[in-house]
Amino acid sequence: MNAGPPQLPPVAPEVLAEAVENLTARLRKKLDAAIEGCAAGAARGDDGAVTFRFGEDALVTLRPGPDGAVTAADQATCTCLLAPRCLHRAAALGAAPLADPDLLAQPDPHPAPGAGAGTGAGSGPVSGPDAGVESSPESDADADPAGGPAGGSGAVPAPTAAPGSGPELGPDPAPELTAAQLGAAAALRRAAAEALAAGVTAGGAVVQAELLRAAHTARLAGLPRAEAAALRVVRGLRAARDRSGGHRLADLTGAFRELLHTAGLLASGTAGPALTGTARRAYRPGGSLRVYGLCREPVLSATGYGGVVTHLLAADGSHYSVSDVRPGGLARARGAGSASVALGGAALDHAGLARGGLRIAGATVSADGRLGAGRGVQATPLRGVPWTEEPAAALFARPAAEAVAAQLADRDADPDGAGTALLGCEVAVVGAAGEDLLVREVRADAPLLRLRAAHPHPELPHTANLRRIAAHPGLLIRVLGRPDLDRAATLRPLAVGPVPGAEYTLRLPEEWLGRADLGYDVLQGSHFPSGAATVPSAAEGPDVLADSPLWRVRRLLESGVAGGRRAVAEAARTAEPLTAYGPLRRAGFTAAAELAAALAAEADRRPRDPFGRLTNPSPDAYAHAWLAASIHLAAAERSLVAASWAWSQEVSL
């Protein structure tokens, strides 16, 4: 039986950028064609090395290091005469996934004895769409969860602590930007503008390598947040060109917006120190803690990493987490749910911790609530707390609309702060809507909510569990999840449980402590009640976000990402601005209409001299117009998302 091509080791971005930079102009033109189908001919040797055969005389060998990644130029060799400046070597490196620089180093400065790199709380999920849910410094939940979902094109956004929760560590004081940082940010912005003007259609390996080189320069200058944003763009371009099933054009559009915005503010010299990010997650003393498990969440990134994050809650309501992420992909994500917790010698696995608790002495905590596995940390298991008892019960006492409004307000007040926090609510099942589950919160005038799988990979049980729940209309359940702030009234559920005192609710095993982790536990027929119940109404009605005329601006921006500047210019030629954006003005979105018209006009402005040469080939003005329209659109959509949670909105099945 043919096992198929082996999984390629991730490659450090700077290694790939250097390989492409060393190619001649003639070889660069052939690079995209050489990369296609390259992975299909790969073979893995007994020593873990991966080889690629190019004809009879060229054999490329990738020898990953102990961390499973190719991090040095001498780990990629070719037997041809032009090596290392050859097309074969660059193609093999270009076919491999990009490594996450933050997972190649051990973030916890005092790892516990026997804890490997990427284990315990020292490493987090990779950012993503993702998917979120990220160990990256910007923690964009812009994500992914990520933003991009597990198995998607981008990295999975890391689950973050609730805004204002966790220890008050505060940011480290940082000096103003240096000349090297300003120069690196300006170079990254130029590379990002070139990539945006090219779009997915022309954004091949050479364009991506320019972004990677600028990103590496930003990292060396101490701008890890800008570097992480650039890596998300490159991964998105790769997924789009490969027509990956998990690719979403909206995710790539958001990644471009984040990159241009971050690099532009840094290059202008007006950005605060928070925009530089941190290359390593800083851990500080957290004293003695008592934390109780809420749920566990699988992590799966596009760069080959997999693992688990277990969410914890302290008695004062502060959110914490313990993660275990290593190279290994899907198999690692599925198996990590029952792996041992590398924290203070506690004799617990993640399944036990999600339904148990820990008394921790000498805790080390990062600013986003990650618990470190330092040498001085000691942990003792505690009895778990069901969702019906404090502190977990407080998560379900607040209406979901209020919790989402608070998170959106925190994001507006501090866009660089904590990401999306977990919230709980009691809901009644309405029915299925495609792969999603429609529910209505159990309170007066509550809107319909859409539960969308946090990780829709078919090998993970999220989607199957939601499908089984949808088969029982009227079922009352408690849901713990992460609101998707980019979609109207949408929640990414991580765990479910029965509603106390309700008759038509879940019947879970006693050892599950009243909740099922949707990413690991599989709901069976015996877990559901018999009979039927009253089904909440779901009359037909509009989707306040999807049906707004803002889709015209969204389509223009996404067409620019997909087809580059030329696609936006074509849109300007095919329709009169008043005709195209009249519905926006009539709906009160005047600023959106003006910005969209300005973007289309700028895309079509290509002045030439008498010899037909461009007089201003720089794409900076086009990128600025695109960014202005994109930022305004994001703000307008956030307002509609907030309203969708509060309105008594009706969604059709």
Number of C-alpha atoms within 10 A of each C-alpha: 3 4 5 10 12 15 16 24 27 25 28 23 26 22 24 29 24 17 21 29 16 15 19 12 10 8 17 19 14 13 20 16 13 19 19 14 11 19 20 12 13 20 18 16 12 6 7 14 17 21 23 22 17 19 7 7 10 18 16 23 23 27 22 20 14 9 17 20 25 25 22 15 16 11 16 25 20 25 16 18 10 13 15 19 19 21 24 27 27 31 26 28 29 29 23 22 20 27 25 26 22 23 24 18 15 18 23 26 15 16 23 20 12 8 15 14 20 25 27 29 28 34 29 34 34 35 38 41 35 38 36 34 34 35 30 29 24 25 30 34 30 30 32 31 33 35 33 32 32 36 29 28 32 39 39 39 37 32 37 29 24 20 19 13 20 22 18 12 16 7 10 10 8 10 8 12 20 12 12 14 22 21 17 26 30 20 21 31 28 22 25 30 25 22 28 29 27 22 23 24 13 17 25 21 26 20 21 26 24 23 28 27 24 26 31 27 22 28 21 15 19 20 27 26 25 31 31 30 26 31 28 27 28 29 23 29 29 24 22 21 16 12 12 14 11 20 25 20 18 17 26 29 21 21 29 27 23 22 24 27 20 22 29 23 17 26 21 11 15 11 16 13 17 16 19 26 20 19 20 20 24 20 24 16 14 20 13 15 15 18 28 29 28 28 28 28 26 29 39 33 34 29 27 25 27 29 29 28 28 24 26 29 24 20 13 12 17 18 26 28 27 27 31 29 30 28 23 20 21 22 14 22 27 22 15 26 27 15 17 18 25 27 27 23 17 18 14 21 16 26 22 22 29 27 27 23 24 24 17 22 17 17 24 25 27 23 22 28 28 29 26 34 30 25 17 13 23 18 22 16 19 16 12 18 22 20 25 15 9 16 18 21 14 14 19 17 12 13 19 23 20 13 18 25 17 14 21 19 13 18 16 13 10 11 14 16 18 24 27 32 19 23 22 26 22 23 22 27 25 27 23 21 16 10 15 19 25 26 28 25 23 18 12 7 12 19 22 29 26 24 24 22 26 28 30 19 17 10 14 22 21 25 22 19 21 23 19 16 24 21 15 23 19 23 28 26 25 23 25 25 20 25 26 26 22 18 18 25 28 22 25 22 26 24 22 24 23 24 22 15 7 11 13 21 23 25 18 18 12 8 9 16 16 21 27 24 27 26 29 23 17 15 20 12 10 11 13 19 15 11 7 11 16 12 16 18 13 18 10 11 11 12 16 20 21 13 9 16 21 20 14 16 23 18 13 23 24 21 20 26 27 25 18 23 26 17 22 27 20 13 19 22 12 9 11 12 18 13 8 17 22 16 17 21 15 11 11 12 18 15 14 23 25 16 20 28 22 18 29 26 18 21 26 18 13 13 11 12 9 7 6 8 11 12 11 13 10 14 20 18 15 22 25 17 19 30 23 17 24 26 15 15 21 15 12 15 21 19 15 20 23 23 19 23 23 19 15 14 22 20 19 12 14
